[in-house]
Amino acid sequence: MNREATPYPCQRCGTCCEKGGPSLHREDRPLVDDGRIPARCLFTLRRGELARDNVRGTLAPLTEEIIKIKGHSGRWTCRFYDQANRRCGIYDHRPLECRVLNCRDTRRIEGVYETTRLTRQDLLSGVRGLWELIEDHEQRCSYEALHALVGEGIHKGRLKLEKKILEILRFDAHVRQLTVEKGGMDNRMLEFLFGRPLAETITMFEVKLVKKDQTYVLAPTSAFP
Ligand code: SF4
């Protein structure tokens, strides 16, 4: 869209780019296929993972996976945002959500936000071996399985089956390590291929991994009130 042709032209304040990179849609696939948005610049939020809905402003478990552009320097700011010059580094090829977003009239972004999201299956189901590994990981490390095992949470003394949860976390770490060390994969691809490490995202269940006597156990993220 021509920025100048909108009733509310973009002021280039950078606020939307600083809130995080866009989710990708099927319309964005050519940008990934031809490398204008390299897969190493993406990460996957998996089904069941707690994520912020930028349109509704809510935090909720995802019903379907989302592929997003990564942040940088430990922040959510889109990695293609050039903060010094307040410009998009891929402006002519920016993804759909960035093209339709107008922060003072959100009707167009609301219209596309949940439609035709790009998935790992769209991009990788033809890559034999790798896709089977992703499917296996998805099955063995699903957030649904973790949710069922964690139950009502450690705070209420109902954390169930800690051993099984730790096995899932170990498998998640093992697959990532194997994919790099044996498969020769660029480790910057891991968060796209397998989502964010479970050792980090397990905190969504209000538990965290802690080392105790040379082994890892689960502990509450905050003290019991
Ligand atoms: S792709 Fe460009 S316009 Fe979109 S969030 Fe990133 S920097 Fe901003």
Boltz pocket constraint, residues with backbone or C-beta under 6 A from the ligand:
constraints:
  - pocket:
      binder: B
      contacts: [[A, 16], [A, 17], [A, 20], [A, 21], [A, 22], [A, 69], [A, 78], [A, 79], [A, 80], [A, 81], [A, 82], [A, 87], [A, 88], [A, 89], [A, 90], [A, 91], [A, 94], [A, 95], [A, 98]]
      max_distance: 6.0
